[in-house]
């Protein structure tokens, strides 16, 4: 009797494993193809804006088109990545129409000069496709959640070329303090397949090689702890600024058309005041500028935060993570230049610390630092992630993210981020 029970249990586990291998491969393939198309469209939009700077004048009108599109498809109360996380927490339906909406609206934002990234759009794109596949094959609520997570990993991996971080990020970002290990195998398979497909189609993996990394000493470690601590505070400021800008926009411009038009005008005005478009778009160019050893000026981080808050708070679509990288890169580069301590390493540390602070995902932050910058700086990245996570408090980019366990004690707190 015991042998028969053991055999049945093992057969059931084998069946479940095979099921997730098949559906993770399906997710990785489909989301990888869509994400590759998304990358090339975004790259084309960025080139068009660089070649035609006058497109920035159309940003307020592009905003009207975004609001009209969401209203036309009856998805006016879209909350972006928060909706994806909420669907995993509470079983809210994640509509497939979210995929084309976020695809087109992010393209409009990038083409016309909004300050936004792409990874938030990728998470929404992947999550809605994965959820739709789960519904189509008749998965129950828990299996649909796993399908959503592995498709999020696939999209993140395809766009960044960072399958390690992408596989873990979807497990870690939903509930801080616990990880849904049941989704580990599907997330890993989907991330690897999507990354391979995107790479084969010509999507380059993000990588920023470091200059010579100094050996870890007490003094060098102290510099990194100071920088990571300052970046943790900066991550709080960025999250508060994003959330407050959204509240202020809703308070003063209740009508969504007027709100996004006003936001476009504010971004346009900021662009005219700065005299360049270096703070528009995702901020990749500024990251490269800092990683190449060029000096960063004190206002760079502040201006990127203002541009991003003005854009996303008004209702333009895109992501917050690449702008976070940009803010961290410019601040870290400035810190390295002022102290004379390894500006290239400080730039990488700033990026890692901001990513950890705004996402509350220390393991993903450590993995993405390895994939972006290599393993040579491992001791510094380890210090960075530990201090940034501890000192960033209970703030974050996503209101639907839950902090399950305290960052300071082994206490169950189960609260949403501020």
ROVONU-684381 format. One record per residue (C-alpha): residue number from 0; residue in three letters; x, y, z. Coordinates in Angstrom, 1 decimal, padded with zeros to 4 digits. Each point is the difference from the previous one (the first is absolute). Layout:
+-----+------+--------+--------+--------+
|  nr | rest |      u |      v |      w |
+-----+------+--------+--------+--------+
| NUM |  Ala |      X |      Y |      Z |
...
+-----+------+--------+--------+--------+
END
This chain:
+-----+------+--------+--------+--------+
|  nr | rest |      u |      v |      w |
+-----+------+--------+--------+--------+
|   0 |  Unk |  000.0 |  000.0 |  000.0 |
|   1 |  Unk |  002.8 |  002.4 |  000.9 |
|   2 |  Unk |  001.9 | -000.9 | -003.2 |
|   3 |  Unk | -003.1 |  000.7 | -002.1 |
|   4 |  Unk | -000.6 |  003.4 |  001.7 |
|   5 |  Unk |  003.7 |  000.9 | -000.5 |
|   6 |  Unk | -000.3 | -001.0 | -003.6 |
|   7 |  Unk | -003.1 |  002.1 | -000.6 |
|   8 |  Unk |  001.6 |  003.0 |  001.7 |
|   9 |  Unk |  003.1 | -000.2 | -002.1 |
|  10 |  Unk | -002.1 | -000.4 | -003.2 |
|  11 |  Unk | -002.0 |  003.1 |  001.0 |
|  12 |  Unk |  003.2 |  002.0 |  000.6 |
|  13 |  Unk |  001.4 | -001.2 | -003.4 |
|  14 |  Unk | -003.2 |  001.0 | -001.7 |
|  15 |  Unk |  000.1 |  003.5 |  001.6 |
|  16 |  Unk |  003.6 |  000.4 | -000.9 |
|  17 |  Unk | -000.6 | -000.9 | -003.6 |
|  18 |  Unk | -003.0 |  002.3 | -000.1 |
|  19 |  Unk |  002.1 |  003.0 |  001.2 |
|  20 |  Unk |  002.9 | -000.8 | -002.4 |
|  21 |  Unk | -002.5 |  000.1 | -002.9 |
|  22 |  Unk | -001.8 |  003.1 |  001.0 |
|  23 |  Unk |  003.1 |  001.9 |  001.1 |
|  24 |  Unk |  001.5 | -000.8 | -003.4 |
|  25 |  Unk | -003.2 |  001.3 | -001.7 |
|  26 |  Unk |  000.1 |  003.1 |  002.1 |
|  27 |  Unk |  003.7 |  000.6 | -000.6 |
|  28 |  Unk | -000.4 | -000.4 | -003.7 |
|  29 |  Unk | -003.1 |  002.2 | -000.5 |
|  30 |  Unk |  001.0 |  002.7 |  002.5 |
|  31 |  Unk |  003.6 | -000.1 | -001.4 |
|  32 |  Unk | -001.3 |  000.7 | -003.5 |
|  33 |  Unk | -002.3 |  002.8 |  001.1 |
|  34 |  Unk |  002.7 |  001.6 |  002.2 |
|  35 |  Unk |  002.5 | -000.1 | -002.9 |
|  36 |  Unk | -002.5 |  001.9 | -002.2 |
|  37 |  Unk | -000.6 |  002.4 |  002.9 |
|  38 |  Unk |  003.7 |  000.6 |  000.3 |
|  39 |  Unk |  000.5 |  000.8 | -003.7 |
|  40 |  Unk | -003.1 |  002.3 |  000.0 |
|  41 |  Unk |  001.3 |  001.9 |  003.0 |
|  42 |  Unk |  003.5 |  000.3 | -001.5 |
|  43 |  Unk | -001.6 |  001.4 | -003.2 |
|  44 |  Unk | -002.0 |  002.4 |  002.1 |
|  45 |  Unk |  003.1 |  001.2 |  001.8 |
|  46 |  Unk |  001.9 |  000.5 | -003.2 |
|  47 |  Unk | -002.9 |  001.9 | -001.6 |
|  48 |  Unk | -000.1 |  002.4 |  003.0 |
|  49 |  Unk |  003.8 |  000.5 | -000.1 |
|  50 |  Unk | -000.2 |  000.8 | -003.7 |
|  51 |  Unk | -003.1 |  002.2 |  000.3 |
|  52 |  Unk |  000.2 |  002.0 |  003.3 |
|  53 |  Unk | -003.1 |  001.9 | -000.9 |
|  54 |  Unk | -002.1 | -003.1 |  000.8 |
|  55 |  Unk |  000.1 |  001.1 |  003.7 |
|  56 |  Unk | -002.5 |  002.7 | -000.9 |
|  57 |  Unk | -002.5 | -002.8 | -000.7 |
|  58 |  Unk |  000.3 | -001.6 |  003.4 |
|  59 |  Unk | -003.2 |  001.6 |  001.5 |
|  60 |  Unk | -002.0 | -001.2 | -003.0 |
|  61 |  Unk |  001.5 | -003.5 |  000.1 |
|  62 |  Unk | -001.3 | -000.1 |  003.6 |
|  63 |  Unk | -003.5 |  000.6 | -001.2 |
|  64 |  Unk |  000.4 | -002.9 | -002.4 |
|  65 |  Unk |  001.1 | -002.3 |  002.9 |
|  66 |  Unk | -003.0 |  001.0 |  002.1 |
|  67 |  Unk | -002.4 | -000.4 | -002.9 |
|  68 |  Unk |  001.4 | -003.5 | -000.8 |
|  69 |  Unk | -000.5 | -001.2 |  003.6 |
|  70 |  Unk | -003.5 |  001.4 |  000.0 |
|  71 |  Unk | -000.8 | -001.5 | -003.3 |
|  72 |  Unk |  001.0 | -003.5 |  001.2 |
|  73 |  Unk | -001.8 |  000.6 |  003.4 |
|  74 |  Unk |  003.2 | -000.2 |  002.0 |
|  75 |  Unk | -000.1 |  003.4 |  001.5 |
|  76 |  Unk |  000.9 | -001.0 |  003.6 |
|  77 |  Unk |  003.3 | -001.6 | -001.0 |
|  78 |  Unk |  002.6 |  000.1 |  002.8 |
|  79 |  Unk |  002.8 | -001.4 | -002.0 |
|  80 |  Unk |  002.4 | -002.4 |  001.8 |
|  81 |  Unk | -002.1 |  000.3 |  003.1 |
|  82 |  Unk | -002.8 | -001.7 | -001.8 |
|  83 |  Unk |  002.3 | -003.0 | -000.8 |
|  84 |  Unk |  001.1 | -000.3 |  003.6 |
|  85 |  Unk | -003.6 |  000.4 |  001.2 |
|  86 |  Unk | -001.1 | -002.8 | -002.3 |
|  87 |  Unk |  002.5 | -002.4 |  001.6 |
|  88 |  Unk | -001.0 |  001.1 |  003.6 |
|  89 |  Unk | -003.8 |  000.1 | -000.4 |
|  90 |  Unk | -000.9 | -001.9 | -003.2 |
|  91 |  Unk | -001.2 |  003.1 | -001.8 |
|  92 |  Unk | -000.3 | -000.7 | -003.7 |
|  93 |  Unk |  002.9 |  001.3 | -002.2 |
|  94 |  Unk | -001.6 |  000.8 | -003.4 |
|  95 |  Unk |  001.9 | -000.9 | -003.2 |
|  96 |  Unk | -000.9 |  003.4 | -001.4 |
|  97 |  Unk |  002.6 |  001.4 |  002.4 |
|  98 |  Unk |  002.7 | -001.4 | -002.3 |
|  99 |  Unk | -000.7 |  002.1 | -003.1 |
| 100 |  Unk | -000.9 |  003.0 |  002.1 |
| 101 |  Unk |  003.3 |  000.1 |  001.9 |
| 102 |  Unk |  001.9 | -000.8 | -003.2 |
| 103 |  Unk | -001.4 |  002.9 | -002.0 |
| 104 |  Unk | -000.2 |  002.5 |  002.9 |
| 105 |  Unk |  003.6 | -000.6 |  001.0 |
| 106 |  Unk |  001.1 |  000.5 | -003.6 |
| 107 |  Unk | -001.8 |  003.4 | -000.1 |
| 108 |  Unk |  001.6 |  001.0 |  003.3 |
| 109 |  Unk |  003.5 | -000.8 | -001.3 |
| 110 |  Unk | -000.5 |  001.4 | -003.5 |
| 111 |  Unk | -001.2 |  003.4 |  001.3 |
| 112 |  Unk |  002.5 |  000.4 |  002.8 |
| 113 |  Unk | -001.6 | -001.1 |  003.2 |
| 114 |  Unk |  002.4 | -001.1 |  002.8 |
| 115 |  Unk | -000.7 | -003.7 |  000.5 |
| 116 |  Unk |  001.6 | -003.4 | -000.2 |
| 117 |  Unk | -001.1 | -003.1 | -001.6 |
| 118 |  Unk |  000.1 | -002.8 |  002.6 |
| 119 |  Unk | -003.3 |  001.0 |  001.7 |
| 120 |  Unk | -001.6 | -000.3 | -003.4 |
| 121 |  Unk |  001.8 | -003.3 | -000.5 |
| 122 |  Unk | -001.4 | -001.4 |  003.3 |
| 123 |  Unk | -003.5 |  001.1 | -000.9 |
| 124 |  Unk |  000.4 | -001.4 | -003.5 |
| 125 |  Unk |  001.3 | -003.4 |  001.2 |
| 126 |  Unk | -002.4 | -000.2 |  002.9 |
| 127 |  Unk | -003.1 |  000.6 | -002.2 |
| 128 |  Unk |  001.1 | -002.6 | -002.6 |
| 129 |  Unk |  000.8 | -002.6 |  002.7 |
| 130 |  Unk | -003.3 |  000.6 |  001.7 |
| 131 |  Unk | -001.9 | -000.4 | -003.3 |
| 132 |  Unk |  001.8 | -003.3 | -000.7 |
| 133 |  Unk | -000.9 | -001.2 |  003.5 |
| 134 |  Unk | -003.7 |  000.9 | -000.6 |
| 135 |  Unk |  000.0 | -001.6 | -003.4 |
| 136 |  Unk |  001.2 | -003.4 |  001.1 |
| 137 |  Unk | -002.2 |  000.0 |  003.1 |
| 138 |  Unk |  002.5 |  000.4 |  002.8 |
| 139 |  Unk | -001.2 |  000.6 |  003.5 |
| 140 |  Unk |  000.7 |  003.3 |  001.8 |
| 141 |  Unk |  003.4 | -001.2 |  001.5 |
| 142 |  Unk |  001.3 | -001.4 | -003.3 |
| 143 |  Unk | -001.1 |  003.2 | -001.8 |
| 144 |  Unk |  002.1 |  002.0 |  002.5 |
| 145 |  Unk |  003.0 | -002.2 | -000.8 |
| 146 |  Unk | -000.6 |  000.5 | -003.7 |
| 147 |  Unk | -000.1 |  003.8 |  000.5 |
| 148 |  Unk |  003.2 | -000.1 |  001.9 |
| 149 |  Unk |  002.0 | -002.1 | -002.5 |
| 150 |  Unk | -001.2 |  002.3 | -002.8 |
| 151 |  Unk |  001.1 |  003.1 |  001.9 |
| 152 |  Unk |  003.4 | -001.7 |  000.4 |
| 153 |  Unk |  000.1 | -000.7 | -003.8 |
| 154 |  Unk | -000.7 |  003.6 | -000.9 |
| 155 |  Unk |  002.5 |  001.4 |  002.4 |
| 156 |  Unk |  002.6 | -002.4 | -001.2 |
| 157 |  Unk | -000.6 |  000.6 | -003.7 |
| 158 |  Unk |  000.3 |  003.8 |  000.3 |
| 159 |  Unk |  003.0 |  000.2 |  002.4 |
| 160 |  Unk |  001.8 | -003.2 | -000.9 |
| 161 |  Unk |  000.3 | -000.9 |  003.8 |
| 162 |  Unk | -001.7 | -003.4 |  000.4 |
| 163 |  Unk |  001.3 | -000.6 |  003.6 |
| 164 |  Unk | -001.4 |  003.2 |  001.4 |
| 165 |  Unk | -003.2 | -000.3 | -002.1 |
| 166 |  Unk | -000.7 | -003.5 |  001.2 |
| 167 |  Unk |  000.2 |  001.0 |  003.7 |
| 168 |  Unk | -001.5 |  003.5 | -000.3 |
| 169 |  Unk | -003.5 | -001.2 | -000.7 |
| 170 |  Unk |  000.2 | -002.3 |  003.0 |
| 171 |  Unk |  001.4 |  002.7 |  002.3 |
| 172 |  Unk | -001.9 |  003.1 | -001.0 |
| 173 |  Unk | -003.5 | -001.2 |  000.8 |
| 174 |  Unk |  000.4 | -000.5 |  003.7 |
| 175 |  Unk |  003.2 |  001.3 |  001.8 |
| 176 |  Unk |  001.2 | -002.5 |  002.5 |
| 177 |  Unk | -001.3 | -003.2 | -001.6 |
| 178 |  Unk |  000.5 | -001.5 | -003.5 |
| 179 |  Unk | -002.4 | -002.2 | -001.9 |
| 180 |  Unk |  002.5 | -002.8 | -000.7 |
| 181 |  Unk | -002.7 | -002.0 | -001.8 |
| 182 |  Unk |  000.5 |  002.4 | -002.9 |
| 183 |  Unk |  003.8 | -000.4 |  000.0 |
| 184 |  Unk |  000.3 | -002.7 | -002.8 |
| 185 |  Unk | -002.5 |  001.7 | -002.4 |
| 186 |  Unk |  001.6 |  003.5 |  000.6 |
| 187 |  Unk |  003.5 | -001.3 | -000.6 |
| 188 |  Unk | -001.0 | -001.9 | -003.2 |
| 189 |  Unk | -002.1 |  002.9 | -001.4 |
| 190 |  Unk |  002.8 |  002.5 |  000.8 |
| 191 |  Unk |  002.7 | -002.0 | -001.7 |
| 192 |  Unk | -002.1 | -000.8 | -003.1 |
| 193 |  Unk | -001.2 |  003.6 | -000.4 |
| 194 |  Unk |  003.6 |  001.3 |  000.4 |
| 195 |  Unk |  001.3 | -002.5 | -002.6 |
| 196 |  Unk | -002.8 |  000.9 | -002.5 |
| 197 |  Unk |  000.5 |  003.8 |  000.5 |
| 198 |  Unk |  003.8 | -000.4 | -000.4 |
| 199 |  Unk | -000.4 | -002.1 | -003.2 |
| 200 |  Unk | -002.2 |  002.7 | -001.4 |
| 201 |  Unk |  002.6 |  002.7 |  000.7 |
| 202 |  Unk | -001.1 |  001.5 |  003.3 |
| 203 |  Unk |  003.2 |  000.9 |  001.8 |
| 204 |  Unk |  000.5 | -000.9 |  003.7 |
| 205 |  Unk |  000.6 |  003.0 |  002.2 |
| 206 |  Unk |  003.6 |  000.0 |  001.3 |
| 207 |  Unk |  002.2 |  002.7 |  001.5 |
| 208 |  Unk |  003.6 | -001.2 |  000.5 |
| 209 |  Unk |  001.8 |  001.5 |  003.0 |
| 210 |  Unk |  003.4 |  001.6 |  000.1 |
| 211 |  Unk |  002.5 | -001.6 |  002.3 |
| 212 |  Unk | -001.7 | -000.9 |  003.3 |
| 213 |  Unk |  002.0 |  000.9 |  003.1 |
| 214 |  Unk |  000.6 | -002.8 |  002.6 |
| 215 |  Unk | -002.5 |  000.0 |  002.9 |
| 216 |  Unk |  001.5 |  001.6 |  003.1 |
| 217 |  Unk | -001.6 |  001.5 |  003.1 |
| 218 |  Unk |  000.4 |  003.5 | -001.5 |
| 219 |  Unk | -001.4 | -000.9 | -003.4 |
| 220 |  Unk | -002.8 | -002.0 |  001.6 |
| 221 |  Unk | -000.9 |  003.1 |  002.1 |
| 222 |  Unk | -000.2 |  002.2 | -003.1 |
| 223 |  Unk | -002.5 | -002.5 | -001.6 |
| 224 |  Unk | -002.1 | -000.2 |  003.2 |
| 225 |  Unk | -000.3 |  003.8 |  000.0 |
| 226 |  Unk | -001.0 |  000.0 | -003.7 |
| 227 |  Unk | -002.5 | -002.8 |  000.4 |
| 228 |  Unk | -001.5 |  001.7 |  003.0 |
| 229 |  Unk | -000.4 |  003.3 | -001.8 |
| 230 |  Unk | -001.5 | -001.8 | -003.0 |
| 231 |  Unk | -002.5 | -001.7 |  002.3 |
| 232 |  Unk | -001.2 |  003.5 |  001.1 |
| 233 |  Unk |  000.0 |  001.1 | -003.6 |
| 234 |  Unk | -002.2 | -003.0 | -000.9 |
| 235 |  Unk | -002.5 |  001.0 |  002.7 |
| 236 |  Unk | -000.1 |  003.6 | -001.4 |
| 237 |  Unk | -000.6 | -001.4 | -003.5 |
| 238 |  Unk | -002.8 | -002.2 |  001.1 |
| 239 |  Unk | -001.7 |  002.7 |  002.0 |
| 240 |  Unk |  000.4 |  002.5 | -002.9 |
| 241 |  Unk | -001.6 | -002.5 | -002.5 |
| 242 |  Unk | -003.0 | -000.7 |  002.3 |
| 243 |  Unk | -000.5 |  003.6 |  001.1 |
| 244 |  Unk |  000.2 |  001.2 | -003.6 |
| 245 |  Unk | -002.8 | -002.4 | -001.0 |
| 246 |  Unk | -002.1 |  001.2 |  003.0 |
| 247 |  Unk |  000.5 |  003.7 | -000.9 |
| 248 |  Unk | -000.8 | -000.6 | -003.6 |
| 249 |  Unk | -003.3 | -001.7 |  001.0 |
| 250 |  Unk | -000.8 |  002.7 |  002.5 |
| 251 |  Unk |  000.5 |  003.0 | -002.4 |
| 252 |  Unk | -001.0 | -001.8 | -003.3 |
| 253 |  Unk | -002.8 | -002.5 |  000.7 |
| 254 |  Unk | -000.7 | -000.3 | -003.7 |
| 255 |  Unk |  002.4 | -002.6 | -001.4 |
| 256 |  Unk |  000.3 |  001.8 | -003.4 |
| 257 |  Unk |  000.8 |  003.3 |  001.7 |
| 258 |  Unk |  002.3 | -001.7 |  002.4 |
| 259 |  Unk |  002.2 | -001.7 | -002.6 |
| 260 |  Unk |  000.0 |  003.1 | -002.2 |
| 261 |  Unk |  001.2 |  002.1 |  002.9 |
| 262 |  Unk |  002.6 | -002.6 |  000.8 |
| 263 |  Unk |  001.3 |  000.1 | -003.6 |
| 264 |  Unk |  000.2 |  003.8 |  000.2 |
| 265 |  Unk |  002.0 | -000.2 |  003.3 |
| 266 |  Unk |  002.5 | -002.4 | -001.6 |
| 267 |  Unk |  000.2 |  002.2 | -003.0 |
| 268 |  Unk |  000.7 |  003.0 |  002.2 |
| 269 |  Unk |  002.6 | -001.8 |  002.0 |
| 270 |  Unk |  001.7 | -001.0 | -003.3 |
| 271 |  Unk |  000.1 |  003.6 | -001.2 |
| 272 |  Unk |  001.3 |  001.2 |  003.4 |
| 273 |  Unk |  002.9 | -002.6 |  000.0 |
| 274 |  Unk |  000.8 |  000.8 | -003.7 |
| 275 |  Unk |  000.4 | -003.7 | -001.0 |
| 276 |  Unk | -001.8 | -003.3 | -000.2 |
| 277 |  Unk |  002.5 | -002.0 |  002.0 |
| 278 |  Unk | -002.5 | -000.6 |  002.8 |
| 279 |  Unk | -002.8 | -001.1 | -002.4 |
| 280 |  Unk | -000.3 | -003.7 | -000.9 |
| 281 |  Unk |  001.2 | -002.8 |  002.2 |
| 282 |  Unk |  003.4 |  001.4 |  001.0 |
| 283 |  Unk |  002.2 | -002.7 | -001.5 |
| 284 |  Unk |  002.2 |  002.7 | -001.7 |
| 285 |  Unk |  000.7 |  001.6 |  003.4 |
| 286 |  Unk |  000.9 | -003.4 |  001.5 |
| 287 |  Unk |  002.5 | -000.6 | -002.8 |
| 288 |  Unk |  001.3 |  003.6 |  000.4 |
| 289 |  Unk |  000.8 | -000.7 |  003.7 |
| 290 |  Unk |  001.4 | -003.5 | -000.6 |
| 291 |  Unk |  002.4 |  001.3 | -002.5 |
| 292 |  Unk |  001.6 |  002.1 |  002.7 |
| 293 |  Unk | -001.6 |  003.4 | -000.8 |
| 294 |  Unk | -000.8 |  002.2 |  002.9 |
| 295 |  Unk | -003.5 |  000.4 |  001.3 |
| 296 |  Unk | -001.3 |  003.3 |  001.1 |
| 297 |  Unk | -002.0 |  000.4 |  003.3 |
| 298 |  Unk | -003.3 |  000.8 | -001.6 |
| 299 |  Unk | -000.1 | -003.1 | -002.3 |
| 300 |  Unk | -001.7 | -002.4 |  002.5 |
| 301 |  Unk | -002.5 |  002.7 |  001.1 |
| 302 |  Unk | -001.0 |  000.9 | -003.5 |
| 303 |  Unk | -000.4 | -003.6 | -001.0 |
| 304 |  Unk | -002.3 | -000.6 |  003.0 |
| 305 |  Unk | -002.1 |  003.1 | -000.9 |
| 306 |  Unk | -000.3 | -000.9 | -003.7 |
| 307 |  Unk | -001.1 | -003.6 |  000.9 |
| 308 |  Unk | -002.4 |  001.0 |  002.7 |
| 309 |  Unk | -001.6 |  002.7 | -002.3 |
| 310 |  Unk | -000.3 | -002.6 | -002.8 |
| 311 |  Unk | -001.3 | -003.1 |  001.9 |
| 312 |  Unk | -002.1 |  001.9 |  002.5 |
| 313 |  Unk | -002.0 |  001.6 | -002.8 |
| 314 |  Unk | -000.9 | -003.4 | -001.5 |
| 315 |  Unk |  002.6 | -000.6 | -002.7 |
| 316 |  Unk |  001.0 | -003.6 | -000.2 |
| 317 |  Unk |  003.4 | -001.7 |  000.4 |
| 318 |  Unk |  002.1 | -001.2 |  002.8 |
| 319 |  Unk |  001.8 |  001.4 |  003.0 |
| 320 |  Unk |  003.0 | -002.4 |  000.3 |
| 321 |  Unk |  002.2 |  001.3 | -002.8 |
| 322 |  Unk | -000.5 |  003.6 |  001.3 |
| 323 |  Unk |  000.9 | -001.4 |  003.5 |
| 324 |  Unk |  003.2 | -001.4 | -001.5 |
| 325 |  Unk |  000.7 |  003.4 | -001.6 |
| 326 |  Unk | -000.6 |  001.9 |  003.3 |
| 327 |  Unk |  002.3 | -002.4 |  001.8 |
| 328 |  Unk |  002.7 |  000.2 | -002.7 |
| 329 |  Unk |  000.2 |  003.7 | -000.1 |
| 330 |  Unk |  000.0 |  000.3 |  003.9 |
| 331 |  Unk |  002.6 | -002.8 |  000.3 |
| 332 |  Unk |  002.2 |  001.6 | -002.7 |
| 333 |  Unk | -000.2 |  003.4 |  001.8 |
| 334 |  Unk |  000.9 | -001.7 |  003.3 |
| 335 |  Unk |  003.0 | -001.7 | -001.6 |
| 336 |  Unk |  001.2 |  003.2 | -001.6 |
| 337 |  Unk | -000.3 |  002.0 |  003.2 |
| 338 |  Unk |  001.7 | -002.6 |  002.2 |
| 339 |  Unk |  002.5 | -001.2 | -002.6 |
| 340 |  Unk | -001.0 | -003.6 |  000.7 |
| 341 |  Unk | -000.5 | -002.2 | -003.1 |
| 342 |  Unk | -002.6 |  002.0 | -001.9 |
| 343 |  Unk | -000.9 | -002.9 | -002.3 |
| 344 |  Unk | -000.6 | -002.3 |  003.0 |
| 345 |  Unk | -002.0 |  002.7 |  001.8 |
| 346 |  Unk | -002.2 |  000.4 | -003.1 |
| 347 |  Unk | -000.7 | -003.7 |  000.0 |
| 348 |  Unk | -000.6 |  000.0 |  003.8 |
| 349 |  Unk | -002.4 |  002.9 | -000.4 |
| 350 |  Unk | -002.0 | -001.8 | -002.6 |
| 351 |  Unk | -000.2 | -003.2 |  002.1 |
| 352 |  Unk | -000.9 |  001.9 |  003.2 |
| 353 |  Unk | -002.8 |  002.0 | -001.7 |
| 354 |  Unk | -001.4 | -003.2 | -001.6 |
| 355 |  Unk |  000.0 | -001.8 |  003.3 |
| 356 |  Unk | -001.5 |  003.0 |  001.9 |
| 357 |  Unk | -002.9 |  000.6 | -002.3 |
| 358 |  Unk | -000.9 | -003.7 | -000.6 |
| 359 |  Unk |  000.8 | -001.5 |  003.4 |
| 360 |  Unk |  001.6 | -003.0 | -001.8 |
| 361 |  Unk |  003.5 | -000.6 |  001.4 |
| 362 |  Unk |  000.6 | -003.4 | -001.6 |
| 363 |  Unk | -001.1 |  001.3 | -003.5 |
| 364 |  Unk |  002.1 |  003.1 |  000.6 |
| 365 |  Unk |  003.1 | -002.1 |  000.7 |
| 366 |  Unk | -000.5 | -002.2 | -003.0 |
| 367 |  Unk | -000.7 |  002.9 | -002.4 |
| 368 |  Unk |  003.2 |  001.7 |  001.2 |
| 369 |  Unk |  002.0 | -003.2 | -001.0 |
| 370 |  Unk | -001.7 | -000.1 | -003.4 |
| 371 |  Unk |  000.4 |  003.7 | -000.7 |
| 372 |  Unk |  003.5 |  000.6 |  001.4 |
| 373 |  Unk |  001.7 | -003.4 |  000.4 |
| 374 |  Unk |  001.0 | -001.9 |  003.2 |
| 375 |  Unk |  003.2 |  001.9 |  000.7 |
| 376 |  Unk | -001.8 |  002.6 |  002.2 |
| 377 |  Unk | -001.9 | -002.7 |  001.9 |
| 378 |  Unk |  001.0 |  001.0 |  003.6 |
| 379 |  Unk | -001.0 |  003.6 | -000.7 |
| 380 |  Unk | -003.3 | -000.9 | -001.5 |
| 381 |  Unk | -000.7 | -002.3 |  003.0 |
| 382 |  Unk |  000.6 |  002.9 |  002.4 |
| 383 |  Unk | -002.1 |  002.3 | -002.2 |
| 384 |  Unk | -003.0 | -002.3 | -000.2 |
| 385 |  Unk |  000.0 | -000.7 |  003.8 |
| 386 |  Unk |  000.2 |  003.7 |  001.0 |
| 387 |  Unk | -002.4 |  001.3 | -002.7 |
| 388 |  Unk | -002.6 | -002.6 |  000.9 |
| 389 |  Unk |  000.2 |  000.7 |  003.7 |
| 390 |  Unk |  000.0 |  003.8 | -000.2 |
| 391 |  Unk | -002.6 |  000.5 | -002.7 |
| 392 |  Unk | -002.8 | -000.6 |  002.4 |
| 393 |  Unk | -003.5 | -001.1 | -001.0 |
| 394 |  Unk | -000.2 |  002.1 | -003.2 |
| 395 |  Unk | -000.1 | -001.3 | -003.5 |
| 396 |  Unk | -001.1 |  000.6 | -003.6 |
| 397 |  Unk | -003.1 | -002.3 |  000.1 |
| 398 |  Unk | -002.9 |  000.7 |  002.4 |
| 399 |  Unk | -001.2 | -003.6 | -000.4 |
| 400 |  Unk |  003.4 | -001.5 |  001.2 |
| 401 |  Unk | -000.3 | -001.4 |  003.5 |
| 402 |  Unk |  002.6 | -000.1 |  002.7 |
| 403 |  Unk | -000.7 | -003.3 |  001.7 |
| 404 |  Unk |  002.9 |  000.0 |  002.5 |
| 405 |  Unk |  001.7 |  003.0 |  001.7 |
| 406 |  Unk |  003.3 |  001.1 | -001.3 |
| 407 |  Unk |  001.3 |  000.5 |  003.5 |
| 408 |  Unk | -001.4 | -002.9 |  002.1 |
| 409 |  Unk | -001.4 | -003.4 | -000.7 |
| 410 |  Unk | -003.5 |  001.3 |  000.3 |
| 411 |  Unk | -003.0 | -000.7 | -002.2 |
| 412 |  Unk | -001.4 |  003.4 | -001.1 |
| 413 |  Unk | -001.8 | -000.5 | -003.3 |
| 414 |  Unk | -000.3 |  003.6 | -001.1 |
| 415 |  Unk |  000.0 |  001.7 | -003.4 |
| 416 |  Unk |  002.9 |  002.3 | -000.9 |
| 417 |  Unk | -000.4 |  003.7 |  000.6 |
+-----+------+--------+--------+--------+
END
